[in-house]
Amino acid sequence: MSEIKGQLLGIILVLSIFGIVGTALKTVFTNMKDSVVESVENTTSGLGTMLSFKD
């Protein structure tokens, strides 16, 4: 009976660790995506103003 408890505990620990790491990675990549989108928007808006002043 204790072997089954040990295996269940091991499975629960592995799943919880994967869940924590997955959540952390999702948060990091979401923040990086937002940063890239903001940078691209700033670049394109700057380019748009440069092109409008050329006329």
N, C-alpha and C positions, 0 to 999 in steps of 0.2 A: 504494500500500500504506500510506503514512503517513496518508492521509486516513481510511482505515478504522480505523487505530489511534487517531487523534484522535477519531473519532466514538465508538468503543467506550469510550475514556477518559472522554469527556463523559457518556455514558450511565451508566457506573459511578459517576462523581462525583455525578450528579443523584440516582441511586437511593440512594447512601449518605447524601447530605444529607437526603433525604426520610425515610430510615430513622432517622437520628439525631433529626431534629425530631419525627417521630412517636412515638418512644420517650420523648422528653422531655415531650411533651404528655400522653401516656398516664400517665406518672408524676405529673405535676402534677395532672391531673384525678382520679386515684385518691386522692392525698393530700387534695384538696379534698373529695371525696366522703366519705372517712373522717372528716374534721373536721365536716362537716355532720351525718353520722349520729350522731356522738358528742354534738354540740350538741343535736340533737333528742331523743336518749335522756335527756340530762340535764334538758331542759325537761320532758319528759313524766314523768320520775320525780319531779321537784320538784312538778309539778302533782298527781301522785298522792298524795304525802305531804300536800299542802295539803288535798286533798279528804278524806283519811282523818281529819285532825284536826278537820274540821268536825262530825263526828258527835258 
